[in-house]
Amino acid sequence: MSIFIFILPPLLLLHYVICLSSLVHFLHHMRDSEHEMQETIHDL
């Protein structure tokens, strides 16, 4: 049982970091595509 206590926190932390990084990446991508859309509209 004590093994779980040692293993669980790092796994949770890892999961949190992965989720956070993917979210940040997604937001950056959204912002970039939005910027490209505006430039395309401006070119028209």
mmCIF file as Biopython writes it, N, C-alpha, C and O atoms, coordinates in Angstrom:
data_model
#
loop_
_atom_site.group_PDB
_atom_site.id
_atom_site.type_symbol
_atom_site.label_atom_id
_atom_site.label_alt_id
_atom_site.label_comp_id
_atom_site.label_asym_id
_atom_site.label_entity_id
_atom_site.label_seq_id
_atom_site.pdbx_PDB_ins_code
_atom_site.Cartn_x
_atom_site.Cartn_y
_atom_site.Cartn_z
_atom_site.occupancy
_atom_site.B_iso_or_equiv
_atom_site.auth_seq_id
_atom_site.auth_asym_id
_atom_site.pdbx_PDB_model_num
ATOM 1   N N  . MET A ? 1  ? 0.837   -1.208 0.000   1.0 0.0 1  A 1 
ATOM 2   C CA . MET A ? 1  ? 0.000   0.000  0.000   1.0 0.0 1  A 1 
ATOM 3   C C  . MET A ? 1  ? 0.874   1.260  0.000   1.0 0.0 1  A 1 
ATOM 4   O O  . MET A ? 1  ? 0.543   2.259  -0.640  1.0 0.0 1  A 1 
ATOM 5   N N  . SER A ? 2  ? 1.963   1.197  0.709   1.0 0.0 2  A 1 
ATOM 6   C CA . SER A ? 2  ? 2.832   2.381  0.770   1.0 0.0 2  A 1 
ATOM 7   C C  . SER A ? 2  ? 3.506   2.653  -0.579  1.0 0.0 2  A 1 
ATOM 8   O O  . SER A ? 2  ? 3.895   3.783  -0.877  1.0 0.0 2  A 1 
ATOM 9   N N  . ILE A ? 3  ? 3.635   1.596  -1.387  1.0 0.0 3  A 1 
ATOM 10  C CA . ILE A ? 3  ? 4.213   1.767  -2.726  1.0 0.0 3  A 1 
ATOM 11  C C  . ILE A ? 3  ? 3.333   2.709  -3.559  1.0 0.0 3  A 1 
ATOM 12  O O  . ILE A ? 3  ? 3.842   3.548  -4.303  1.0 0.0 3  A 1 
ATOM 13  N N  . PHE A ? 4  ? 2.034   2.565  -3.427  1.0 0.0 4  A 1 
ATOM 14  C CA . PHE A ? 4  ? 1.115   3.437  -4.155  1.0 0.0 4  A 1 
ATOM 15  C C  . PHE A ? 4  ? 1.293   4.893  -3.740  1.0 0.0 4  A 1 
ATOM 16  O O  . PHE A ? 4  ? 1.214   5.802  -4.566  1.0 0.0 4  A 1 
ATOM 17  N N  . ILE A ? 5  ? 1.533   5.099  -2.457  1.0 0.0 5  A 1 
ATOM 18  C CA . ILE A ? 5  ? 1.723   6.461  -1.948  1.0 0.0 5  A 1 
ATOM 19  C C  . ILE A ? 5  ? 2.949   7.093  -2.604  1.0 0.0 5  A 1 
ATOM 20  O O  . ILE A ? 5  ? 2.975   8.300  -2.846  1.0 0.0 5  A 1 
ATOM 21  N N  . PHE A ? 6  ? 3.962   6.277  -2.889  1.0 0.0 6  A 1 
ATOM 22  C CA . PHE A ? 6  ? 5.161   6.820  -3.534  1.0 0.0 6  A 1 
ATOM 23  C C  . PHE A ? 6  ? 4.967   6.993  -5.040  1.0 0.0 6  A 1 
ATOM 24  O O  . PHE A ? 6  ? 5.519   7.917  -5.638  1.0 0.0 6  A 1 
ATOM 25  N N  . ILE A ? 7  ? 4.198   6.119  -5.640  1.0 0.0 7  A 1 
ATOM 26  C CA . ILE A ? 7  ? 4.051   6.119  -7.098  1.0 0.0 7  A 1 
ATOM 27  C C  . ILE A ? 7  ? 2.990   7.121  -7.574  1.0 0.0 7  A 1 
ATOM 28  O O  . ILE A ? 7  ? 3.147   7.740  -8.626  1.0 0.0 7  A 1 
ATOM 29  N N  . LEU A ? 8  ? 1.948   7.275  -6.823  1.0 0.0 8  A 1 
ATOM 30  C CA . LEU A ? 8  ? 0.806   8.060  -7.282  1.0 0.0 8  A 1 
ATOM 31  C C  . LEU A ? 8  ? 1.123   9.550  -7.487  1.0 0.0 8  A 1 
ATOM 32  O O  . LEU A ? 8  ? 0.793   10.078 -8.549  1.0 0.0 8  A 1 
ATOM 33  N N  . PRO A ? 9  ? 1.732   10.240 -6.548  1.0 0.0 9  A 1 
ATOM 34  C CA . PRO A ? 9  ? 1.983   11.678 -6.752  1.0 0.0 9  A 1 
ATOM 35  C C  . PRO A ? 9  ? 2.789   12.010 -8.014  1.0 0.0 9  A 1 
ATOM 36  O O  . PRO A ? 9  ? 2.399   12.912 -8.754  1.0 0.0 9  A 1 
ATOM 37  N N  . PRO A ? 10 ? 3.894   11.315 -8.284  1.0 0.0 10 A 1 
ATOM 38  C CA . PRO A ? 10 ? 4.613   11.603 -9.533  1.0 0.0 10 A 1 
ATOM 39  C C  . PRO A ? 10 ? 3.762   11.370 -10.782 1.0 0.0 10 A 1 
ATOM 40  O O  . PRO A ? 10 ? 3.841   12.129 -11.748 1.0 0.0 10 A 1 
ATOM 41  N N  . LEU A ? 11 ? 2.954   10.319 -10.751 1.0 0.0 11 A 1 
ATOM 42  C CA . LEU A ? 11 ? 2.091   10.048 -11.902 1.0 0.0 11 A 1 
ATOM 43  C C  . LEU A ? 11 ? 1.064   11.160 -12.089 1.0 0.0 11 A 1 
ATOM 44  O O  . LEU A ? 11 ? 0.814   11.600 -13.211 1.0 0.0 11 A 1 
ATOM 45  N N  . LEU A ? 12 ? 0.483   11.603 -11.004 1.0 0.0 12 A 1 
ATOM 46  C CA . LEU A ? 12 ? -0.483  12.697 -11.086 1.0 0.0 12 A 1 
ATOM 47  C C  . LEU A ? 12 ? 0.192   13.965 -11.600 1.0 0.0 12 A 1 
ATOM 48  O O  . LEU A ? 12 ? -0.361  14.687 -12.429 1.0 0.0 12 A 1 
ATOM 49  N N  . LEU A ? 13 ? 1.379   14.219 -11.101 1.0 0.0 13 A 1 
ATOM 50  C CA . LEU A ? 13 ? 2.119   15.402 -11.527 1.0 0.0 13 A 1 
ATOM 51  C C  . LEU A ? 13 ? 2.439   15.323 -13.019 1.0 0.0 13 A 1 
ATOM 52  O O  . LEU A ? 13 ? 2.283   16.300 -13.752 1.0 0.0 13 A 1 
ATOM 53  N N  . LEU A ? 14 ? 2.883   14.158 -13.451 1.0 0.0 14 A 1 
ATOM 54  C CA . LEU A ? 14 ? 3.205   13.946 -14.861 1.0 0.0 14 A 1 
ATOM 55  C C  . LEU A ? 14 ? 1.964   14.159 -15.733 1.0 0.0 14 A 1 
ATOM 56  O O  . LEU A ? 14 ? 2.019   14.832 -16.763 1.0 0.0 14 A 1 
ATOM 57  N N  . HIS A ? 15 ? 0.865   13.582 -15.305 1.0 0.0 15 A 1 
ATOM 58  C CA . HIS A ? 15 ? -0.390  13.726 -16.031 1.0 0.0 15 A 1 
ATOM 59  C C  . HIS A ? 15 ? -0.788  15.198 -16.130 1.0 0.0 15 A 1 
ATOM 60  O O  . HIS A ? 15 ? -1.204  15.665 -17.190 1.0 0.0 15 A 1 
ATOM 61  N N  . TYR A ? 16 ? -0.658  15.923 -15.024 1.0 0.0 16 A 1 
ATOM 62  C CA . TYR A ? 16 ? -1.004  17.341 -14.988 1.0 0.0 16 A 1 
ATOM 63  C C  . TYR A ? 16 ? -0.124  18.134 -15.952 1.0 0.0 16 A 1 
ATOM 64  O O  . TYR A ? 16 ? -0.612  18.979 -16.702 1.0 0.0 16 A 1 
ATOM 65  N N  . VAL A ? 17 ? 1.175   17.851 -15.923 1.0 0.0 17 A 1 
ATOM 66  C CA . VAL A ? 17 ? 2.117   18.561 -16.794 1.0 0.0 17 A 1 
ATOM 67  C C  . VAL A ? 17 ? 1.807   18.294 -18.269 1.0 0.0 17 A 1 
ATOM 68  O O  . VAL A ? 17 ? 1.837   19.209 -19.092 1.0 0.0 17 A 1 
ATOM 69  N N  . ILE A ? 18 ? 1.514   17.053 -18.588 1.0 0.0 18 A 1 
ATOM 70  C CA . ILE A ? 18 ? 1.189   16.688 -19.973 1.0 0.0 18 A 1 
ATOM 71  C C  . ILE A ? 18 ? -0.090  17.396 -20.429 1.0 0.0 18 A 1 
ATOM 72  O O  . ILE A ? 18 ? -0.151  17.933 -21.535 1.0 0.0 18 A 1 
ATOM 73  N N  . CYS A ? 19 ? -1.091  17.391 -19.582 1.0 0.0 19 A 1 
ATOM 74  C CA . CYS A ? 19 ? -2.352  18.073 -19.917 1.0 0.0 19 A 1 
ATOM 75  C C  . CYS A ? 19 ? -2.109  19.565 -20.121 1.0 0.0 19 A 1 
ATOM 76  O O  . CYS A ? 19 ? -2.610  20.162 -21.074 1.0 0.0 19 A 1 
ATOM 77  N N  . LEU A ? 20 ? -1.339  20.156 -19.221 1.0 0.0 20 A 1 
ATOM 78  C CA . LEU A ? 20 ? -1.082  21.589 -19.282 1.0 0.0 20 A 1 
ATOM 79  C C  . LEU A ? 20 ? -0.324  21.950 -20.558 1.0 0.0 20 A 1 
ATOM 80  O O  . LEU A ? 20 ? -0.668  22.916 -21.239 1.0 0.0 20 A 1 
ATOM 81  N N  . SER A ? 21 ? 0.700   21.174 -20.874 1.0 0.0 21 A 1 
ATOM 82  C CA . SER A ? 21 ? 1.512   21.470 -22.060 1.0 0.0 21 A 1 
ATOM 83  C C  . SER A ? 21 ? 0.691   21.308 -23.341 1.0 0.0 21 A 1 
ATOM 84  O O  . SER A ? 21 ? 0.814   22.108 -24.269 1.0 0.0 21 A 1 
ATOM 85  N N  . SER A ? 22 ? -0.146  20.269 -23.384 1.0 0.0 22 A 1 
ATOM 86  C CA . SER A ? 22 ? -0.984  20.070 -24.565 1.0 0.0 22 A 1 
ATOM 87  C C  . SER A ? 22 ? -2.002  21.203 -24.699 1.0 0.0 22 A 1 
ATOM 88  O O  . SER A ? 22 ? -2.310  21.643 -25.807 1.0 0.0 22 A 1 
ATOM 89  N N  . LEU A ? 23 ? -2.519  21.668 -23.566 1.0 0.0 23 A 1 
ATOM 90  C CA . LEU A ? 23 ? -3.475  22.774 -23.590 1.0 0.0 23 A 1 
ATOM 91  C C  . LEU A ? 23 ? -2.804  24.046 -24.097 1.0 0.0 23 A 1 
ATOM 92  O O  . LEU A ? 23 ? -3.368  24.771 -24.917 1.0 0.0 23 A 1 
ATOM 93  N N  . VAL A ? 24 ? -1.607  24.309 -23.606 1.0 0.0 24 A 1 
ATOM 94  C CA . VAL A ? 24 ? -0.860  25.493 -24.039 1.0 0.0 24 A 1 
ATOM 95  C C  . VAL A ? 24 ? -0.565  25.416 -25.536 1.0 0.0 24 A 1 
ATOM 96  O O  . VAL A ? 24 ? -0.716  26.400 -26.259 1.0 0.0 24 A 1 
ATOM 97  N N  . HIS A ? 25 ? -0.148  24.247 -25.988 1.0 0.0 25 A 1 
ATOM 98  C CA . HIS A ? 25 ? 0.130   24.038 -27.410 1.0 0.0 25 A 1 
ATOM 99  C C  . HIS A ? 25 ? -1.132  24.288 -28.238 1.0 0.0 25 A 1 
ATOM 100 O O  . HIS A ? 25 ? -1.081  24.942 -29.280 1.0 0.0 25 A 1 
ATOM 101 N N  . PHE A ? 26 ? -2.251  23.767 -27.769 1.0 0.0 26 A 1 
ATOM 102 C CA . PHE A ? 26 ? -3.522  23.929 -28.468 1.0 0.0 26 A 1 
ATOM 103 C C  . PHE A ? 26 ? -3.904  25.408 -28.554 1.0 0.0 26 A 1 
ATOM 104 O O  . PHE A ? 26 ? -4.331  25.882 -29.607 1.0 0.0 26 A 1 
ATOM 105 N N  . LEU A ? 27 ? -3.749  26.132 -27.445 1.0 0.0 27 A 1 
ATOM 106 C CA . LEU A ? 27 ? -4.103  27.550 -27.429 1.0 0.0 27 A 1 
ATOM 107 C C  . LEU A ? 27 ? -3.208  28.344 -28.375 1.0 0.0 27 A 1 
ATOM 108 O O  . LEU A ? 27 ? -3.685  29.228 -29.087 1.0 0.0 27 A 1 
ATOM 109 N N  . HIS A ? 28 ? -1.920  28.034 -28.386 1.0 0.0 28 A 1 
ATOM 110 C CA . HIS A ? 28 ? -1.002  28.708 -29.302 1.0 0.0 28 A 1 
ATOM 111 C C  . HIS A ? 28 ? -1.417  28.442 -30.746 1.0 0.0 28 A 1 
ATOM 112 O O  . HIS A ? 28 ? -1.415  29.353 -31.575 1.0 0.0 28 A 1 
ATOM 113 N N  . HIS A ? 29 ? -1.765  27.217 -31.039 1.0 0.0 29 A 1 
ATOM 114 C CA . HIS A ? 29 ? -2.175  26.847 -32.391 1.0 0.0 29 A 1 
ATOM 115 C C  . HIS A ? 29 ? -3.447  27.605 -32.781 1.0 0.0 29 A 1 
ATOM 116 O O  . HIS A ? 29 ? -3.551  28.110 -33.898 1.0 0.0 29 A 1 
ATOM 117 N N  . MET A ? 30 ? -4.399  27.683 -31.876 1.0 0.0 30 A 1 
ATOM 118 C CA . MET A ? 30 ? -5.642  28.404 -32.138 1.0 0.0 30 A 1 
ATOM 119 C C  . MET A ? 30 ? -5.338  29.864 -32.447 1.0 0.0 30 A 1 
ATOM 120 O O  . MET A ? 30 ? -5.881  30.430 -33.397 1.0 0.0 30 A 1 
ATOM 121 N N  . ARG A ? 31 ? -4.475  30.468 -31.647 1.0 0.0 31 A 1 
ATOM 122 C CA . ARG A ? 31 ? -4.154  31.876 -31.827 1.0 0.0 31 A 1 
ATOM 123 C C  . ARG A ? 31 ? -3.453  32.099 -33.166 1.0 0.0 31 A 1 
ATOM 124 O O  . ARG A ? 31 ? -3.738  33.070 -33.867 1.0 0.0 31 A 1 
ATOM 125 N N  . ASP A ? 32 ? -2.539  31.199 -33.517 1.0 0.0 32 A 1 
ATOM 126 C CA . ASP A ? 32 ? -1.821  31.314 -34.785 1.0 0.0 32 A 1 
ATOM 127 C C  . ASP A ? 32 ? -2.778  31.208 -35.970 1.0 0.0 32 A 1 
ATOM 128 O O  . ASP A ? 32 ? -2.705  32.002 -36.907 1.0 0.0 32 A 1 
ATOM 129 N N  . SER A ? 33 ? -3.665  30.234 -35.925 1.0 0.0 33 A 1 
ATOM 130 C CA . SER A ? 33 ? -4.602  30.044 -37.029 1.0 0.0 33 A 1 
ATOM 131 C C  . SER A ? 33 ? -5.549  31.242 -37.135 1.0 0.0 33 A 1 
ATOM 132 O O  . SER A ? 33 ? -5.929  31.648 -38.233 1.0 0.0 33 A 1 
ATOM 133 N N  . GLU A ? 34 ? -5.921  31.796 -35.990 1.0 0.0 34 A 1 
ATOM 134 C CA . GLU A ? 34 ? -6.786  32.979 -35.996 1.0 0.0 34 A 1 
ATOM 135 C C  . GLU A ? 34 ? -6.050  34.143 -36.658 1.0 0.0 34 A 1 
ATOM 136 O O  . GLU A ? 34 ? -6.626  34.889 -37.451 1.0 0.0 34 A 1 
ATOM 137 N N  . HIS A ? 35 ? -4.777  34.284 -36.322 1.0 0.0 35 A 1 
ATOM 138 C CA . HIS A ? 35 ? -3.955  35.336 -36.910 1.0 0.0 35 A 1 
ATOM 139 C C  . HIS A ? 35 ? -3.844  35.147 -38.426 1.0 0.0 35 A 1 
ATOM 140 O O  . HIS A ? 35 ? -3.937  36.115 -39.180 1.0 0.0 35 A 1 
ATOM 141 N N  . GLU A ? 36 ? -3.651  33.932 -38.862 1.0 0.0 36 A 1 
ATOM 142 C CA . GLU A ? 36 ? -3.573  33.636 -40.293 1.0 0.0 36 A 1 
ATOM 143 C C  . GLU A ? 36 ? -4.893  33.963 -40.987 1.0 0.0 36 A 1 
ATOM 144 O O  . GLU A ? 36 ? -4.902  34.495 -42.097 1.0 0.0 36 A 1 
ATOM 145 N N  . MET A ? 37 ? -5.988  33.647 -40.337 1.0 0.0 37 A 1 
ATOM 146 C CA . MET A ? 37 ? -7.305  33.962 -40.892 1.0 0.0 37 A 1 
ATOM 147 C C  . MET A ? 37 ? -7.427  35.469 -41.106 1.0 0.0 37 A 1 
ATOM 148 O O  . MET A ? 37 ? -7.884  35.914 -42.159 1.0 0.0 37 A 1 
ATOM 149 N N  . GLN A ? 38 ? -7.024  36.243 -40.120 1.0 0.0 38 A 1 
ATOM 150 C CA . GLN A ? 38 ? -7.121  37.698 -40.223 1.0 0.0 38 A 1 
ATOM 151 C C  . GLN A ? 38 ? -6.245  38.218 -41.365 1.0 0.0 38 A 1 
ATOM 152 O O  . GLN A ? 38 ? -6.648  39.117 -42.104 1.0 0.0 38 A 1 
ATOM 153 N N  . GLU A ? 39 ? -5.047  37.646 -41.504 1.0 0.0 39 A 1 
ATOM 154 C CA . GLU A ? 39 ? -4.166  38.071 -42.597 1.0 0.0 39 A 1 
ATOM 155 C C  . GLU A ? 39 ? -4.777  37.729 -43.949 1.0 0.0 39 A 1 
ATOM 156 O O  . GLU A ? 39 ? -4.702  38.521 -44.888 1.0 0.0 39 A 1 
ATOM 157 N N  . THR A ? 40 ? -5.380  36.551 -44.046 1.0 0.0 40 A 1 
ATOM 158 C CA . THR A ? 40 ? -6.016  36.135 -45.297 1.0 0.0 40 A 1 
ATOM 159 C C  . THR A ? 40 ? -7.160  37.081 -45.646 1.0 0.0 40 A 1 
ATOM 160 O O  . THR A ? 40 ? -7.305  37.489 -46.799 1.0 0.0 40 A 1 
ATOM 161 N N  . ILE A ? 41 ? -7.962  37.424 -44.662 1.0 0.0 41 A 1 
ATOM 162 C CA . ILE A ? 41 ? -9.079  38.353 -44.879 1.0 0.0 41 A 1 
ATOM 163 C C  . ILE A ? 41 ? -8.531  39.720 -45.295 1.0 0.0 41 A 1 
ATOM 164 O O  . ILE A ? 41 ? -9.102  40.391 -46.155 1.0 0.0 41 A 1 
ATOM 165 N N  . HIS A ? 42 ? -7.425  40.122 -44.679 1.0 0.0 42 A 1 
ATOM 166 C CA . HIS A ? 42 ? -6.811  41.409 -44.999 1.0 0.0 42 A 1 
ATOM 167 C C  . HIS A ? 42 ? -6.308  41.416 -46.450 1.0 0.0 42 A 1 
ATOM 168 O O  . HIS A ? 42 ? -6.429  42.422 -47.149 1.0 0.0 42 A 1 
ATOM 169 N N  . ASP A ? 43 ? -5.750  40.296 -46.890 1.0 0.0 43 A 1 
ATOM 170 C CA . ASP A ? 43 ? -5.256  40.192 -48.266 1.0 0.0 43 A 1 
ATOM 171 C C  . ASP A ? 43 ? -6.403  40.308 -49.270 1.0 0.0 43 A 1 
ATOM 172 O O  . ASP A ? 43 ? -6.233  40.866 -50.354 1.0 0.0 43 A 1 
ATOM 173 N N  . LEU A ? 44 ? -7.546  39.789 -48.910 1.0 0.0 44 A 1 
ATOM 174 C CA . LEU A ? 44 ? -8.707  39.885 -49.792 1.0 0.0 44 A 1 
ATOM 175 C C  . LEU A ? 44 ? -9.190  41.328 -49.844 1.0 0.0 44 A 1 
ATOM 176 O O  . LEU A ? 44 ? -10.163 41.629 -50.535 1.0 0.0 44 A 1 
#
